[in-house]
Amino acid sequence: MKQQPEWIKFMKEQNPPGIRIRPTELNDPFSPVPSGTEGTVGCIDAQCQNRMNWDNGRTLAFIPGVDHFSVIPKQLQTLKLYMPPAIRLYEKNEWVDTENEPVELDNRTEPIF
């Protein structure tokens, strides 16, 4: 059964390719995916089935509304900055033209606001 384009677009926004999921219940008695298997969404087809790449090598699709799953949140990353950022200000001259050379601001420079 072909789904409406608006519904497919909505599902692609909710489950974009690359997100990780963990099924809680897949209703396929002929080729079940073992409980606890995680996978990556590959794409959503015209029947609104999520084509999966399971970590165990399988490619069984799951059907939203029939099968149940939870999204695995992405791991948080820490960004460490070891140098302060450089801020360059291009000031306007008396003719309201922008100067060619910037003034570099740092934490010792007084604000010009």
Jmol script that loads the backbone (N, CA, C; Angstrom):
load data "model"
ATOM      1  N   MET A   1       0.841  -1.182   0.000  1.00  0.00           N
ATOM      2  CA  MET A   1       0.000   0.000   0.000  1.00  0.00           C
ATOM      3  C   MET A   1       0.886   1.246   0.000  1.00  0.00           C
ATOM      4  N   LYS A   2       0.710   2.104  -0.981  1.00  0.00           N
ATOM      5  CA  LYS A   2       1.506   3.319  -1.105  1.00  0.00           C
ATOM      6  C   LYS A   2       0.971   4.388  -0.154  1.00  0.00           C
ATOM      7  N   GLN A   3       1.871   5.056   0.552  1.00  0.00           N
ATOM      8  CA  GLN A   3       1.498   6.075   1.532  1.00  0.00           C
ATOM      9  C   GLN A   3       1.455   7.459   0.872  1.00  0.00           C
ATOM     10  N   GLN A   4       0.789   8.398   1.530  1.00  0.00           N
ATOM     11  CA  GLN A   4       0.710   9.776   1.059  1.00  0.00           C
ATOM     12  C   GLN A   4       2.093  10.433   1.163  1.00  0.00           C
ATOM     13  N   PRO A   5       2.464  11.287   0.182  1.00  0.00           N
ATOM     14  CA  PRO A   5       3.778  11.941   0.219  1.00  0.00           C
ATOM     15  C   PRO A   5       3.998  12.773   1.484  1.00  0.00           C
ATOM     16  N   GLU A   6       2.943  13.399   2.007  1.00  0.00           N
ATOM     17  CA  GLU A   6       3.097  14.213   3.227  1.00  0.00           C
ATOM     18  C   GLU A   6       3.479  13.338   4.417  1.00  0.00           C
ATOM     19  N   TRP A   7       2.873  12.141   4.499  1.00  0.00           N
ATOM     20  CA  TRP A   7       3.162  11.222   5.598  1.00  0.00           C
ATOM     21  C   TRP A   7       4.597  10.708   5.496  1.00  0.00           C
ATOM     22  N   ILE A   8       5.034  10.385   4.283  1.00  0.00           N
ATOM     23  CA  ILE A   8       6.411   9.914   4.089  1.00  0.00           C
ATOM     24  C   ILE A   8       7.391  11.013   4.463  1.00  0.00           C
ATOM     25  N   LYS A   9       7.097  12.249   4.067  1.00  0.00           N
ATOM     26  CA  LYS A   9       7.970  13.383   4.416  1.00  0.00           C
ATOM     27  C   LYS A   9       8.054  13.548   5.932  1.00  0.00           C
ATOM     28  N   PHE A  10       6.899  13.451   6.610  1.00  0.00           N
ATOM     29  CA  PHE A  10       6.866  13.561   8.069  1.00  0.00           C
ATOM     30  C   PHE A  10       7.713  12.466   8.716  1.00  0.00           C
ATOM     31  N   MET A  11       7.560  11.229   8.240  1.00  0.00           N
ATOM     32  CA  MET A  11       8.318  10.121   8.818  1.00  0.00           C
ATOM     33  C   MET A  11       9.816  10.277   8.575  1.00  0.00           C
ATOM     34  N   LYS A  12      10.204  10.812   7.417  1.00  0.00           N
ATOM     35  CA  LYS A  12      11.629  11.042   7.143  1.00  0.00           C
ATOM     36  C   LYS A  12      12.200  12.111   8.063  1.00  0.00           C
ATOM     37  N   GLU A  13      11.377  13.105   8.431  1.00  0.00           N
ATOM     38  CA  GLU A  13      11.828  14.123   9.377  1.00  0.00           C
ATOM     39  C   GLU A  13      11.958  13.544  10.783  1.00  0.00           C
ATOM     40  N   GLN A  14      11.042  12.644  11.153  1.00  0.00           N
ATOM     41  CA  GLN A  14      11.068  12.053  12.491  1.00  0.00           C
ATOM     42  C   GLN A  14      12.165  11.004  12.647  1.00  0.00           C
ATOM     43  N   ASN A  15      12.437  10.245  11.590  1.00  0.00           N
ATOM     44  CA  ASN A  15      13.425   9.166  11.628  1.00  0.00           C
ATOM     45  C   ASN A  15      14.393   9.323  10.456  1.00  0.00           C
ATOM     46  N   PRO A  16      15.256  10.342  10.498  1.00  0.00           N
ATOM     47  CA  PRO A  16      16.158  10.555   9.369  1.00  0.00           C
ATOM     48  C   PRO A  16      17.193   9.435   9.261  1.00  0.00           C
ATOM     49  N   PRO A  17      17.707   9.207   8.055  1.00  0.00           N
ATOM     50  CA  PRO A  17      18.750   8.194   7.901  1.00  0.00           C
ATOM     51  C   PRO A  17      19.930   8.488   8.837  1.00  0.00           C
ATOM     52  N   GLY A  18      20.441   7.436   9.431  1.00  0.00           N
ATOM     53  CA  GLY A  18      21.597   7.575  10.317  1.00  0.00           C
ATOM     54  C   GLY A  18      21.265   7.531  11.793  1.00  0.00           C
ATOM     55  N   ILE A  19      19.979   7.723  12.169  1.00  0.00           N
ATOM     56  CA  ILE A  19      19.685   7.645  13.605  1.00  0.00           C
ATOM     57  C   ILE A  19      19.716   6.196  14.045  1.00  0.00           C
ATOM     58  N   ARG A  20      19.999   5.990  15.307  1.00  0.00           N
ATOM     59  CA  ARG A  20      20.092   4.651  15.878  1.00  0.00           C
ATOM     60  C   ARG A  20      18.820   4.350  16.655  1.00  0.00           C
ATOM     61  N   ILE A  21      18.320   3.117  16.505  1.00  0.00           N
ATOM     62  CA  ILE A  21      17.125   2.712  17.237  1.00  0.00           C
ATOM     63  C   ILE A  21      17.345   1.359  17.902  1.00  0.00           C
ATOM     64  N   ARG A  22      16.507   1.101  18.904  1.00  0.00           N
ATOM     65  CA  ARG A  22      16.495  -0.189  19.602  1.00  0.00           C
ATOM     66  C   ARG A  22      15.039  -0.659  19.616  1.00  0.00           C
ATOM     67  N   PRO A  23      14.739  -1.770  18.967  1.00  0.00           N
ATOM     68  CA  PRO A  23      13.344  -2.233  18.953  1.00  0.00           C
ATOM     69  C   PRO A  23      12.923  -2.779  20.313  1.00  0.00           C
ATOM     70  N   THR A  24      11.667  -2.524  20.648  1.00  0.00           N
ATOM     71  CA  THR A  24      11.096  -3.144  21.846  1.00  0.00           C
ATOM     72  C   THR A  24      10.158  -4.275  21.444  1.00  0.00           C
ATOM     73  N   GLU A  25       9.601  -4.175  20.202  1.00  0.00           N
ATOM     74  CA  GLU A  25       8.740  -5.245  19.709  1.00  0.00           C
ATOM     75  C   GLU A  25       8.662  -5.158  18.185  1.00  0.00           C
ATOM     76  N   LEU A  26       9.125  -6.215  17.510  1.00  0.00           N
ATOM     77  CA  LEU A  26       9.003  -6.316  16.055  1.00  0.00           C
ATOM     78  C   LEU A  26       8.068  -7.476  15.758  1.00  0.00           C
ATOM     79  N   ASN A  27       6.994  -7.192  15.029  1.00  0.00           N
ATOM     80  CA  ASN A  27       5.965  -8.195  14.759  1.00  0.00           C
ATOM     81  C   ASN A  27       6.198  -8.884  13.421  1.00  0.00           C
ATOM     82  N   ASP A  28       7.256  -9.647  13.320  1.00  0.00           N
ATOM     83  CA  ASP A  28       7.530 -10.429  12.114  1.00  0.00           C
ATOM     84  C   ASP A  28       7.858 -11.851  12.563  1.00  0.00           C
ATOM     85  N   PRO A  29       6.867 -12.767  12.528  1.00  0.00           N
ATOM     86  CA  PRO A  29       7.093 -14.115  13.036  1.00  0.00           C
ATOM     87  C   PRO A  29       8.016 -14.952  12.143  1.00  0.00           C
ATOM     88  N   PHE A  30       8.210 -14.544  10.873  1.00  0.00           N
ATOM     89  CA  PHE A  30       8.997 -15.353   9.948  1.00  0.00           C
ATOM     90  C   PHE A  30      10.497 -15.085  10.019  1.00  0.00           C
ATOM     91  N   SER A  31      10.882 -13.859  10.337  1.00  0.00           N
ATOM     92  CA  SER A  31      12.315 -13.591  10.493  1.00  0.00           C
ATOM     93  C   SER A  31      12.503 -12.526  11.570  1.00  0.00           C
ATOM     94  N   PRO A  32      12.346 -12.921  12.820  1.00  0.00           N
ATOM     95  CA  PRO A  32      12.447 -11.958  13.913  1.00  0.00           C
ATOM     96  C   PRO A  32      13.871 -11.466  14.134  1.00  0.00           C
ATOM     97  N   VAL A  33      13.963 -10.230  14.615  1.00  0.00           N
ATOM     98  CA  VAL A  33      15.240  -9.661  15.047  1.00  0.00           C
ATOM     99  C   VAL A  33      15.317  -9.905  16.553  1.00  0.00           C
ATOM    100  N   PRO A  34      16.414 -10.463  17.037  1.00  0.00           N
ATOM    101  CA  PRO A  34      16.519 -10.738  18.476  1.00  0.00           C
ATOM    102  C   PRO A  34      16.325  -9.478  19.319  1.00  0.00           C
ATOM    103  N   SER A  35      15.686  -9.638  20.457  1.00  0.00           N
ATOM    104  CA  SER A  35      15.450  -8.527  21.373  1.00  0.00           C
ATOM    105  C   SER A  35      16.773  -7.894  21.787  1.00  0.00           C
ATOM    106  N   GLY A  36      16.799  -6.582  21.824  1.00  0.00           N
ATOM    107  CA  GLY A  36      17.996  -5.861  22.230  1.00  0.00           C
ATOM    108  C   GLY A  36      18.936  -5.528  21.085  1.00  0.00           C
ATOM    109  N   THR A  37      18.663  -6.040  19.881  1.00  0.00           N
ATOM    110  CA  THR A  37      19.495  -5.718  18.724  1.00  0.00           C
ATOM    111  C   THR A  37      19.296  -4.258  18.360  1.00  0.00           C
ATOM    112  N   GLU A  38      20.377  -3.548  18.121  1.00  0.00           N
ATOM    113  CA  GLU A  38      20.283  -2.148  17.737  1.00  0.00           C
ATOM    114  C   GLU A  38      20.579  -2.025  16.258  1.00  0.00           C
ATOM    115  N   GLY A  39      20.131  -0.904  15.668  1.00  0.00           N
ATOM    116  CA  GLY A  39      20.365  -0.709  14.249  1.00  0.00           C
ATOM    117  C   GLY A  39      20.341   0.752  13.853  1.00  0.00           C
ATOM    118  N   THR A  40      20.683   0.987  12.584  1.00  0.00           N
ATOM    119  CA  THR A  40      20.742   2.329  12.014  1.00  0.00           C
ATOM    120  C   THR A  40      19.712   2.419  10.897  1.00  0.00           C
ATOM    121  N   VAL A  41      18.933   3.504  10.901  1.00  0.00           N
ATOM    122  CA  VAL A  41      17.950   3.721   9.841  1.00  0.00           C
ATOM    123  C   VAL A  41      18.703   4.041   8.550  1.00  0.00           C
ATOM    124  N   GLY A  42      18.377   3.282   7.477  1.00  0.00           N
ATOM    125  CA  GLY A  42      18.991   3.525   6.181  1.00  0.00           C
ATOM    126  C   GLY A  42      18.172   4.496   5.356  1.00  0.00           C
ATOM    127  N   CYS A  43      16.880   4.186   5.168  1.00  0.00           N
ATOM    128  CA  CYS A  43      15.970   5.054   4.415  1.00  0.00           C
ATOM    129  C   CYS A  43      14.541   4.657   4.741  1.00  0.00           C
ATOM    130  N   ILE A  44      13.604   5.469   4.267  1.00  0.00           N
ATOM    131  CA  ILE A  44      12.183   5.157   4.403  1.00  0.00           C
ATOM    132  C   ILE A  44      11.648   4.981   2.997  1.00  0.00           C
ATOM    133  N   ASP A  45      10.991   3.835   2.748  1.00  0.00           N
ATOM    134  CA  ASP A  45      10.518   3.538   1.391  1.00  0.00           C
ATOM    135  C   ASP A  45       9.102   4.074   1.161  1.00  0.00           C
ATOM    136  N   ALA A  46       8.518   3.786  -0.014  1.00  0.00           N
ATOM    137  CA  ALA A  46       7.198   4.298  -0.406  1.00  0.00           C
ATOM    138  C   ALA A  46       6.069   3.737   0.454  1.00  0.00           C
ATOM    139  N   GLN A  47       6.298   2.602   1.139  1.00  0.00           N
ATOM    140  CA  GLN A  47       5.289   2.053   2.041  1.00  0.00           C
ATOM    141  C   GLN A  47       5.486   2.558   3.468  1.00  0.00           C
ATOM    142  N   CYS A  48       6.389   3.503   3.643  1.00  0.00           N
ATOM    143  CA  CYS A  48       6.700   4.116   4.942  1.00  0.00           C
ATOM    144  C   CYS A  48       7.362   3.130   5.901  1.00  0.00           C
ATOM    145  N   GLN A  49       8.052   2.145   5.363  1.00  0.00           N
ATOM    146  CA  GLN A  49       8.810   1.212   6.188  1.00  0.00           C
ATOM    147  C   GLN A  49      10.231   1.743   6.331  1.00  0.00           C
ATOM    148  N   ASN A  50      10.752   1.663   7.529  1.00  0.00           N
ATOM    149  CA  ASN A  50      12.133   2.084   7.769  1.00  0.00           C
ATOM    150  C   ASN A  50      13.059   0.937   7.411  1.00  0.00           C
ATOM    151  N   ARG A  51      13.845   1.115   6.380  1.00  0.00           N
ATOM    152  CA  ARG A  51      14.829   0.108   5.971  1.00  0.00           C
ATOM    153  C   ARG A  51      16.010   0.214   6.918  1.00  0.00           C
ATOM    154  N   MET A  52      16.294  -0.874   7.602  1.00  0.00           N
ATOM    155  CA  MET A  52      17.270  -0.870   8.685  1.00  0.00           C
ATOM    156  C   MET A  52      18.536  -1.614   8.316  1.00  0.00           C
ATOM    157  N   ASN A  53      19.624  -1.187   8.919  1.00  0.00           N
ATOM    158  CA  ASN A  53      20.890  -1.915   8.906  1.00  0.00           C
ATOM    159  C   ASN A  53      21.143  -2.300  10.364  1.00  0.00           C
ATOM    160  N   TRP A  54      20.779  -3.538  10.707  1.00  0.00           N
ATOM    161  CA  TRP A  54      20.920  -3.995  12.082  1.00  0.00           C
ATOM    162  C   TRP A  54      22.372  -4.333  12.372  1.00  0.00           C
ATOM    163  N   ASP A  55      22.774  -4.176  13.623  1.00  0.00           N
ATOM    164  CA  ASP A  55      24.159  -4.438  14.027  1.00  0.00           C
ATOM    165  C   ASP A  55      24.560  -5.896  13.841  1.00  0.00           C
ATOM    166  N   ASN A  56      23.579  -6.811  13.776  1.00  0.00           N
ATOM    167  CA  ASN A  56      23.918  -8.222  13.582  1.00  0.00           C
ATOM    168  C   ASN A  56      24.009  -8.590  12.093  1.00  0.00           C
ATOM    169  N   GLY A  57      23.950  -7.583  11.187  1.00  0.00           N
ATOM    170  CA  GLY A  57      24.102  -7.838   9.758  1.00  0.00           C
ATOM    171  C   GLY A  57      22.797  -7.983   9.007  1.00  0.00           C
ATOM    172  N   ARG A  58      21.681  -8.070   9.696  1.00  0.00           N
ATOM    173  CA  ARG A  58      20.376  -8.203   9.037  1.00  0.00           C
ATOM    174  C   ARG A  58      19.935  -6.866   8.460  1.00  0.00           C
ATOM    175  N   THR A  59      18.965  -6.915   7.536  1.00  0.00           N
ATOM    176  CA  THR A  59      18.436  -5.699   6.918  1.00  0.00           C
ATOM    177  C   THR A  59      16.918  -5.657   6.963  1.00  0.00           C
ATOM    178  N   LEU A  60      16.290  -6.304   7.926  1.00  0.00           N
ATOM    179  CA  LEU A  60      14.839  -6.335   8.051  1.00  0.00           C
ATOM    180  C   LEU A  60      14.296  -4.935   8.345  1.00  0.00           C
ATOM    181  N   ALA A  61      13.250  -4.529   7.611  1.00  0.00           N
ATOM    182  CA  ALA A  61      12.611  -3.229   7.840  1.00  0.00           C
ATOM    183  C   ALA A  61      11.689  -3.304   9.046  1.00  0.00           C
ATOM    184  N   PHE A  62      11.411  -2.148   9.643  1.00  0.00           N
ATOM    185  CA  PHE A  62      10.368  -2.106  10.658  1.00  0.00           C
ATOM    186  C   PHE A  62       9.317  -1.102  10.221  1.00  0.00           C
ATOM    187  N   ILE A  63       8.097  -1.313  10.709  1.00  0.00           N
ATOM    188  CA  ILE A  63       6.952  -0.515  10.281  1.00  0.00           C
ATOM    189  C   ILE A  63       6.464   0.313  11.466  1.00  0.00           C
ATOM    190  N   PRO A  64       6.581   1.647  11.375  1.00  0.00           N
ATOM    191  CA  PRO A  64       6.073   2.489  12.460  1.00  0.00           C
ATOM    192  C   PRO A  64       4.570   2.272  12.646  1.00  0.00           C
ATOM    193  N   GLY A  65       4.139   2.202  13.884  1.00  0.00           N
ATOM    194  CA  GLY A  65       2.738   1.954  14.189  1.00  0.00           C
ATOM    195  C   GLY A  65       2.433   0.483  14.381  1.00  0.00           C
ATOM    196  N   VAL A  66       3.241  -0.391  13.798  1.00  0.00           N
ATOM    197  CA  VAL A  66       3.081  -1.837  13.966  1.00  0.00           C
ATOM    198  C   VAL A  66       4.182  -2.343  14.886  1.00  0.00           C
ATOM    199  N   ASP A  67       5.410  -1.991  14.554  1.00  0.00           N
ATOM    200  CA  ASP A  67       6.558  -2.351  15.384  1.00  0.00           C
ATOM    201  C   ASP A  67       6.849  -1.198  16.348  1.00  0.00           C
ATOM    202  N   HIS A  68       7.422  -1.524  17.486  1.00  0.00           N
ATOM    203  CA  HIS A  68       7.694  -0.516  18.510  1.00  0.00           C
ATOM    204  C   HIS A  68       9.201  -0.429  18.737  1.00  0.00           C
ATOM    205  N   PHE A  69       9.673   0.795  18.939  1.00  0.00           N
ATOM    206  CA  PHE A  69      11.110   1.021  19.079  1.00  0.00           C
ATOM    207  C   PHE A  69      11.352   2.270  19.911  1.00  0.00           C
ATOM    208  N   SER A  70      12.594   2.453  20.313  1.00  0.00           N
ATOM    209  CA  SER A  70      13.014   3.698  20.962  1.00  0.00           C
ATOM    210  C   SER A  70      14.268   4.189  20.249  1.00  0.00           C
ATOM    211  N   VAL A  71      14.387   5.505  20.197  1.00  0.00           N
ATOM    212  CA  VAL A  71      15.545   6.126  19.558  1.00  0.00           C
ATOM    213  C   VAL A  71      16.681   6.171  20.573  1.00  0.00           C
ATOM    214  N   ILE A  72      17.865   5.778  20.141  1.00  0.00           N
ATOM    215  CA  ILE A  72      19.049   5.817  20.996  1.00  0.00           C
ATOM    216  C   ILE A  72      19.657   7.207  20.871  1.00  0.00           C
ATOM    217  N   PRO A  73      19.736   7.964  21.964  1.00  0.00           N
ATOM    218  CA  PRO A  73      20.285   9.320  21.859  1.00  0.00           C
ATOM    219  C   PRO A  73      21.766   9.283  21.491  1.00  0.00           C
ATOM    220  N   LYS A  74      22.193  10.306  20.756  1.00  0.00           N
ATOM    221  CA  LYS A  74      23.605  10.407  20.381  1.00  0.00           C
ATOM    222  C   LYS A  74      24.448  10.691  21.619  1.00  0.00           C
ATOM    223  N   GLN A  75      25.663  10.179  21.585  1.00  0.00           N
ATOM    224  CA  GLN A  75      26.593  10.436  22.682  1.00  0.00           C
ATOM    225  C   GLN A  75      26.982  11.912  22.678  1.00  0.00           C
ATOM    226  N   LEU A  76      26.973  12.522  23.851  1.00  0.00           N
ATOM    227  CA  LEU A  76      27.407  13.906  23.954  1.00  0.00           C
ATOM    228  C   LEU A  76      28.917  13.977  23.779  1.00  0.00           C
ATOM    229  N   GLN A  77      29.370  15.027  23.139  1.00  0.00           N
ATOM    230  CA  GLN A  77      30.794  15.226  22.941  1.00  0.00           C
ATOM    231  C   GLN A  77      31.220  16.484  23.667  1.00  0.00           C
ATOM    232  N   THR A  78      32.424  16.472  24.188  1.00  0.00           N
ATOM    233  CA  THR A  78      32.973  17.637  24.862  1.00  0.00           C
ATOM    234  C   THR A  78      33.921  18.343  23.916  1.00  0.00           C
ATOM    235  N   LEU A  79      33.722  19.630  23.771  1.00  0.00           N
ATOM    236  CA  LEU A  79      34.592  20.439  22.937  1.00  0.00           C
ATOM    237  C   LEU A  79      35.500  21.231  23.855  1.00  0.00           C
ATOM    238  N   LYS A  80      36.795  21.047  23.700  1.00  0.00           N
ATOM    239  CA  LYS A  80      37.762  21.762  24.533  1.00  0.00           C
ATOM    240  C   LYS A  80      38.475  22.791  23.669  1.00  0.00           C
ATOM    241  N   LEU A  81      38.472  24.022  24.129  1.00  0.00           N
ATOM    242  CA  LEU A  81      39.189  25.091  23.439  1.00  0.00           C
ATOM    243  C   LEU A  81      40.437  25.422  24.247  1.00  0.00           C
ATOM    244  N   TYR A  82      41.574  25.319  23.615  1.00  0.00           N
ATOM    245  CA  TYR A  82      42.824  25.556  24.316  1.00  0.00           C
ATOM    246  C   TYR A  82      43.396  26.932  24.045  1.00  0.00           C
ATOM    247  N   MET A  83      42.790  27.701  23.171  1.00  0.00           N
ATOM    248  CA  MET A  83      43.208  29.072  22.959  1.00  0.00           C
ATOM    249  C   MET A  83      41.965  29.932  22.861  1.00  0.00           C
ATOM    250  N   PRO A  84      42.065  31.156  23.293  1.00  0.00           N
ATOM    251  CA  PRO A  84      40.892  32.009  23.176  1.00  0.00           C
ATOM    252  C   PRO A  84      40.614  32.331  21.711  1.00  0.00           C
ATOM    253  N   PRO A  85      39.356  32.521  21.370  1.00  0.00           N
ATOM    254  CA  PRO A  85      39.052  32.875  19.987  1.00  0.00           C
ATOM    255  C   PRO A  85      39.555  34.271  19.653  1.00  0.00           C
ATOM    256  N   ALA A  86      39.897  34.467  18.405  1.00  0.00           N
ATOM    257  CA  ALA A  86      40.341  35.785  17.955  1.00  0.00           C
ATOM    258  C   ALA A  86      39.157  36.496  17.318  1.00  0.00           C
ATOM    259  N   ILE A  87      38.950  37.726  17.715  1.00  0.00           N
ATOM    260  CA  ILE A  87      37.873  38.529  17.154  1.00  0.00           C
ATOM    261  C   ILE A  87      38.508  39.687  16.404  1.00  0.00           C
ATOM    262  N   ARG A  88      38.127  39.816  15.147  1.00  0.00           N
ATOM    263  CA  ARG A  88      38.659  40.897  14.323  1.00  0.00           C
ATOM    264  C   ARG A  88      37.520  41.847  13.977  1.00  0.00           C
ATOM    265  N   LEU A  89      37.725  43.114  14.257  1.00  0.00           N
ATOM    266  CA  LEU A  89      36.723  44.134  14.015  1.00  0.00           C
ATOM    267  C   LEU A  89      37.189  45.017  12.870  1.00  0.00           C
ATOM    268  N   TYR A  90      36.374  45.112  11.852  1.00  0.00           N
ATOM    269  CA  TYR A  90      36.663  46.008  10.729  1.00  0.00           C
ATOM    270  C   TYR A  90      35.897  47.303  10.993  1.00  0.00           C
ATOM    271  N   GLU A  91      36.610  48.318  11.398  1.00  0.00           N
ATOM    272  CA  GLU A  91      35.977  49.593  11.742  1.00  0.00           C
ATOM    273  C   GLU A  91      35.688  50.410  10.494  1.00  0.00           C
ATOM    274  N   LYS A  92      34.769  51.344  10.638  1.00  0.00           N
ATOM    275  CA  LYS A  92      34.432  52.266   9.553  1.00  0.00           C
ATOM    276  C   LYS A  92      35.269  53.535   9.725  1.00  0.00           C
ATOM    277  N   ASN A  93      35.723  54.083   8.604  1.00  0.00           N
ATOM    278  CA  ASN A  93      36.502  55.315   8.675  1.00  0.00           C
ATOM    279  C   ASN A  93      35.575  56.529   8.590  1.00  0.00           C
ATOM    280  N   GLU A  94      36.149  57.728   8.493  1.00  0.00           N
ATOM    281  CA  GLU A  94      35.337  58.952   8.485  1.00  0.00           C
ATOM    282  C   GLU A  94      34.444  59.071   7.255  1.00  0.00           C
ATOM    283  N   TRP A  95      34.732  58.326   6.192  1.00  0.00           N
ATOM    284  CA  TRP A  95      33.901  58.346   4.982  1.00  0.00           C
ATOM    285  C   TRP A  95      32.915  57.163   4.969  1.00  0.00           C
ATOM    286  N   VAL A  96      32.783  56.477   6.081  1.00  0.00           N
ATOM    287  CA  VAL A  96      31.894  55.330   6.298  1.00  0.00           C
ATOM    288  C   VAL A  96      32.271  54.148   5.408  1.00  0.00           C
ATOM    289  N   ASP A  97      33.533  54.067   5.061  1.00  0.00           N
ATOM    290  CA  ASP A  97      34.054  52.902   4.353  1.00  0.00           C
ATOM    291  C   ASP A  97      34.695  51.979   5.374  1.00  0.00           C
ATOM    292  N   THR A  98      34.708  50.712   5.084  1.00  0.00           N
ATOM    293  CA  THR A  98      35.336  49.749   5.975  1.00  0.00           C
ATOM    294  C   THR A  98      36.849  49.781   5.761  1.00  0.00           C
ATOM    295  N   GLU A  99      37.573  49.832   6.873  1.00  0.00           N
ATOM    296  CA  GLU A  99      39.035  49.828   6.813  1.00  0.00           C
ATOM    297  C   GLU A  99      39.532  48.506   6.243  1.00  0.00           C
ATOM    298  N   ASN A 100      40.699  48.522   5.606  1.00  0.00           N
ATOM    299  CA  ASN A 100      41.281  47.307   5.030  1.00  0.00           C
ATOM    300  C   ASN A 100      41.869  46.386   6.088  1.00  0.00           C
ATOM    301  N   GLU A 101      42.420  46.963   7.150  1.00  0.00           N
ATOM    302  CA  GLU A 101      43.053  46.166   8.194  1.00  0.00           C
ATOM    303  C   GLU A 101      42.149  46.096   9.425  1.00  0.00           C
ATOM    304  N   PRO A 102      41.933  44.906   9.958  1.00  0.00           N
ATOM    305  CA  PRO A 102      41.068  44.794  11.137  1.00  0.00           C
ATOM    306  C   PRO A 102      41.801  45.153  12.422  1.00  0.00           C
ATOM    307  N   VAL A 103      41.024  45.475  13.439  1.00  0.00           N
ATOM    308  CA  VAL A 103      41.537  45.647  14.794  1.00  0.00           C
ATOM    309  C   VAL A 103      41.254  44.341  15.513  1.00  0.00           C
ATOM    310  N   GLU A 104      42.282  43.717  16.082  1.00  0.00           N
ATOM    311  CA  GLU A 104      42.073  42.455  16.775  1.00  0.00           C
ATOM    312  C   GLU A 104      41.711  42.724  18.223  1.00  0.00           C
ATOM    313  N   LEU A 105      40.590  42.145  18.659  1.00  0.00           N
ATOM    314  CA  LEU A 105      40.116  42.324  20.033  1.00  0.00           C
ATOM    315  C   LEU A 105      40.477  41.093  20.845  1.00  0.00           C
ATOM    316  N   ASP A 106      40.836  41.305  22.091  1.00  0.00           N
ATOM    317  CA  ASP A 106      41.076  40.189  23.001  1.00  0.00           C
ATOM    318  C   ASP A 106      40.444  40.531  24.340  1.00  0.00           C
ATOM    319  N   ASN A 107      40.703  39.733  25.349  1.00  0.00           N
ATOM    320  CA  ASN A 107      40.057  39.964  26.642  1.00  0.00           C
ATOM    321  C   ASN A 107      40.593  41.202  27.361  1.00  0.00           C
ATOM    322  N   ARG A 108      41.654  41.809  26.855  1.00  0.00           N
ATOM    323  CA  ARG A 108      42.193  43.026  27.467  1.00  0.00           C
ATOM    324  C   ARG A 108      41.679  44.294  26.763  1.00  0.00           C
ATOM    325  N   THR A 109      40.969  44.129  25.663  1.00  0.00           N
ATOM    326  CA  THR A 109      40.473  45.267  24.903  1.00  0.00           C
ATOM    327  C   THR A 109      39.144  45.727  25.489  1.00  0.00           C
ATOM    328  N   GLU A 110      39.004  47.026  25.683  1.00  0.00           N
ATOM    329  CA  GLU A 110      37.756  47.577  26.186  1.00  0.00           C
ATOM    330  C   GLU A 110      36.697  47.511  25.093  1.00  0.00           C
ATOM    331  N   PRO A 111      35.465  47.174  25.441  1.00  0.00           N
ATOM    332  CA  PRO A 111      34.403  47.163  24.430  1.00  0.00           C
ATOM    333  C   PRO A 111      34.175  48.543  23.826  1.00  0.00           C
ATOM    334  N   ILE A 112      33.800  48.582  22.557  1.00  0.00           N
ATOM    335  CA  ILE A 112      33.622  49.846  21.832  1.00  0.00           C
ATOM    336  C   ILE A 112      32.138  50.158  21.653  1.00  0.00           C
ATOM    337  N   PHE A 113      31.260  49.546  22.379  1.00  0.00           N
ATOM    338  CA  PHE A 113      29.816  49.704  22.146  1.00  0.00           C
ATOM    339  C   PHE A 113      29.317  51.032  22.560  1.00  0.00           C
TER     340      PHE A 113
END
end "model"
wireframe off; spacefill off
backbone 0.3
color backbone group
